[in-house]
Amino acid sequence: MSAGPQIAFSTLAFPDTSLATALSLGRAWGYGVELRLIDGELIDPSMPTAAGAEVSGRHGGRAPIVAVDSSIRLTGEDPGAAARALEASVPAAARLGVAP
């Protein structure tokens, strides 16, 4: 794999597609995969370690998961909520096999 930018597609573009199928398509097309949905569900930063390891094991480095997307609210009554949400997303990405 080259050190330069990699072309990837988001699982958000395939909301009804399983993660296994998305990874298979990524391998076939030579693209990385950007996780926004896993098996049609938004990624939850509080995903248990076992679930993250299971997802990480599915891709096994063959179809690189190049990014994990998340959603945060930047406005609201709690100014620290966005920072806490971002802090929770980093370990979630690591559990999914994506280096920060």
Buried (B, 14 or more C-beta within 10 A) or exposed (E): EEEEEBEBBBBEEBEEBBBEEBBBBBBEEEBBBBBBBBEEEEBEBEBEEEBBBBBBEBBEEEBBBBBBBBEEEEEEEEEEBBEEBEEBBBBBBBBBBBEE
